Amino acid sequence: MDLNKLEYFVSLAREGGFAKAARSLGISQPTLSRAIAALEKDLGQALFDRSHAGTKLMDSGKKFLPHAVVIIQEAERARTEFVPELANETDRARIGISPNMLFDVVPGIVQRLIEQYAHAKFTLTTGTQEFLLESLRQRELDLVVCADANFVSDRKDSHLLAEVLGDETIVPVACKDHEIFSNKITLEILTQERWAIPYQMSLSYRFENVFYKRNLRIPEQTLNTSSLSLIYNAVNKWNLLGMLPKRLLGMAAIKNDLRVIEIPELYIDFKTTLFRNKSGSLPVIAGKLAEQIRTLSGEDASFSLIR
């Protein structure tokens, strides 16, 4: 199977149109059209639905896409193994990170790897768990490290491997001088406050469910964001209440500003989980990052990297 045809196929799938894909590849549109037609002939079935509205993958194309990406990646890695001077240009790790890991854990690991490997390159992406795992399935990411709301033993996924690394607890917090601490705190009192809640990891839903199950008014979520630093500022400077990973409260920059609201019903547990595709090999740097995260989880289940 012609590697160029596979690269053309992947580009067309991502661009969604022959004209855009041809421009990105630096070839003519007729050349691209002939290559795709030849690939479909090789496979014995159509891969794209062509219409005036655009070019969309058919079910057969969606099924073939992950295989094409793996073949391209493995071919590139084989080239770097036999032509060492190419290795520096392809040693990039594409990592998906949930916000709770991006704030403190991963930056320290990336810093160490950059210092250790002169040619290491990283693309770090954050987003919802659903977005990150779908990007991983489509081979747009090499690894995903995120807070998983589901037990891995219950997860059924024919494409992904899941490895539990540790526990993560998200807790309610307020500025240490917040007036809420002047009286006894109850869930009912918390319904009257405005909150800053991460929208990832199903946290918003699980937060609301605590109040819903008790027939209480659901508090106003004034701020939903993927940025934990923004939530920290909203709590510390804007007088909102918030939800943050408990381990972050041990950081020097935070522990003197915030205080945990002692309402155990709002302590929400997750499993910090490493995901990767079942097939294909990891880039060297992605593998090194995974090793360091595993080592860190073995040393300290709370994942506190600030030492």
Beta strands, then each sheet from edge to edge (+ up, - down):
strand 1: 48-51
strand 2: 54-57
strand 3: 92-97
strand 4: 121-126
strand 5: 143-148
strand 6: 160-175
strand 7: 194-198
strand 8: 220-225
strand 9: 241-245
strand 10: 258-260
strand 11: 268-277
sheet 1: 1+ 2-
sheet 2: 4+ 3+ 5+ 11- 6+ 9- 7- 8-
sheet 3: 4+ 3+ 5+ 11- 6+ 10-
end
